[in-house]
């Protein structure tokens, strides 16, 4: 039997937590998925990653793998320790006698590591206690879904053409094409992870199907910046609108509304439009925040220039007065 270092395949230490193993698998699975990878051996690498994750994600299988030891090189011929063989036979082989012996035993020479840890397929193939087949849950799968902000606001349906992981008759993972129509609820946010229960890989021997996870990514919008369910908008104002106050029209995802600008509004001030953000799953909406940007005209008429000069002569306002105060010495 050839040794495979499942930890090295996933790029994690042997002390990695279950969460660290899952994160490493998801990252590598996205990179080497046959639908997206450009590498020549990407599909082979993907199968190797899936096999390693299948062995390490389950505490019982991981413990059995760890008992094999770590003093082997990838691809090296090895045999499990005698005690490991006995424990494996008792729990999954269903027979007595030594490895390769009769009486229900089996030989480790004619199988590879994936036979043992791809869901302990040997039991399903050769028959466990009473000839019963082991139920193996299907693999979870995740995919990135790109949405416009308008789709996120109103909700939408996306058609996903996927290659979902399923087990073959030997307990190994293969990928089967499948089209899924997924409904995205209104109010989906950037970075949100939606779960479609039972829409992942098919289980083996009556095991439950895996789940499908949708990782939501929102396209940049020309006006709005989402932050969770809140939205942010840069609001340009003229100097006189900011100084005197005004009522201006502001766009929202549900249509334009009027916003009252208080007199003396400073640049950078955040004005709140309640419930004009993205819908929330439990009801209600986020808010829209308009960030004031004071914009000066770049081209002046003679009359405008005259008025600005008159204002400059009449005004005693000094926006840099704090420079002198801050620079004074005792």
Secondary structure, DSSP 8 states (H G I E B T S, - for coil): -B---HHHHHT--TT--HHHHHHHHHHHHHHH-TTT--STTHHHHHHHHHHHHHHHSSHHHHHHHHTT-S---TT-B----HHHHHHHIIIII---SSTT-STT---GGG--HHHHHTT-HHHHHH--GGG----B----EEEEEEE-HHHHHH-EEEEEEEEEEEE-TTS-EEEEEEEEEEEE-TT--TT-EEEETT-SS--BTT-----EEEEEEE---SSEEEETTEEEEEEEE-HHHHHH-EEEEE--TT--EEEEE-TT--TT-EEEETT-S-B-TTS-B--EEEEEEE---SS--HHHHHHHHHHHHH----TTHHHHHHH---
